[in-house]
Amino acid sequence: MKNKKLQIILRTALPWVALLLAVGVGGGWFVFGKLEEEEIKLDEVIQNYSDTEIQLKSFEEIKKDYDTYKGDREKLQNMVVSKNNTLNLIQELEEGAKVAGVQLKTSVGEKPLSKKNPGAKTTESSTPGKEEPLWLKAELIGNFDNVVKFIKYIENGSFLVSITNLTLSQSKKSTPENMLENKDGSLGIVNATLLISNEF
């Protein structure tokens, strides 16, 4: 009878135990599946956070570089001759003439003739919003060494300019004694004409 009672209990309980096991295993798989999905979502969130941190560091570096280059850009803008600072360039030319010991006369110059077509001036169509290039003509009188000193002063000055069309001739102020060479061995007094421009 004990066996029969045990069999009845087992027959009655076994389906319930099987059902509970099935529900438990099914629920476990469901919960495990949900946990796996959440883990994948969590991994995505962690990756997105990591990517965002990298981007923020990159932005910080870009801002730091920008701040560094901003100062350099402002310095460079001050070195480029424009309508706003042409007077400053002329003042620097006059200072250079004093330092070099030459007489200087400046005037508005013209763009030199084209090398490809020597008979015609180059006429380029101007780009809207772009300033026309500046051409200054500098006429110098002084001994050759001082003219060279003036050119070096301008080349090393605070403006980015090009110096072109340098011509030298004997000065009317030359005397037979200083026409070619001074007593100290330096060359005599010359007239020099050159063009100074912000076009390269």
C-alpha positions, 0 to 999 in steps of 0.5 A, spaced: 500 500 500 505 504 501 507 503 494 500 504 491 500 511 495 507 513 492 505 511 485 498 515 486 502 521 489 507 520 483 502 520 478 499 526 481 505 530 482 509 528 476 505 532 471 505 538 476 513 537 477 514 536 470 509 542 468 513 546 474 520 544 471 517 546 464 515 553 466 521 554 470 526 552 464 521 556 459 521 562 464 529 561 465 530 561 457 526 567 457 529 571 462 536 569 460 534 571 453 532 578 456 538 578 460 542 577 453 538 582 450 539 587 455 547 585 455 547 587 448 544 594 449 548 595 455 555 593 451 552 598 445 551 604 451 558 603 453 561 603 446 557 609 445 559 612 451 566 610 449 566 613 442 563 620 445 569 620 450 573 620 444 570 625 440 570 630 446 577 629 447 578 630 439 574 636 440 578 639 446 584 638 442 581 641 436 579 647 440 586 647 443 589 647 436 584 653 434 586 657 439 594 656 438 593 657 430 588 663 432 594 667 434 598 665 429 593 667 424 592 674 427 599 675 426 599 673 419 593 677 417 597 683 420 603 681 415 599 681 409 599 688 406 592 690 404 588 697 403 587 697 411 595 697 412 598 700 406 600 706 410 604 702 415 608 699 409 610 706 407 612 708 414 616 701 414 619 703 407 621 710 410 624 707 416 628 702 412 631 708 408 633 712 414 636 705 417 640 704 410 642 711 409 638 712 402 633 717 399 627 714 398 621 716 394 615 712 393 609 712 388 603 708 386 606 702 381 604 698 376 604 691 375 610 689 371 609 686 363 608 679 362 614 675 361 610 671 356 608 677 352 613 682 353 609 687 349 602 687 353 601 688 361 597 682 364 590 683 365 587 678 370 580 678 371 579 680 378 575 675 383 569 678 386 571 680 394 578 679 393 582 686 393 586 688 387 594 687 388 598 693 391 604 695 387 608 700 390 614 703 386 620 705 390 626 710 387 632 710 391 638 714 391 644 712 395 651 708 395 650 700 392 651 697 399 646 702 402 641 700 397 642 692 398 641 694 406 635 697 404 632 691 400 634 686 406 631 691 411 624 690 407 625 683 406 626 682 413 621 687 415 614 686 418 610 685 412 610 679 407 612 683 400 615 681 394 620 685 391 621 685 383 623 689 377 630 692 380 633 696 376 640 700 377 643 706 374 649 711 375 646 717 379 647 724 377 650 725 384 656 721 382 662 724 381 668 722 377 671 720 384 665 716 387 662 714 380 664 706 380 667 705 387 668 709 393 675 710 397 673 704 402 672 700 396 664 700 396 660 701 390 659 708 388 652 712 388 646 709 384 639 710 382 635 704 384 628 703 382 624 697 384 617 694 385 614 692 392 607 688 392 603 684 396 602 679 390 607 673 389 
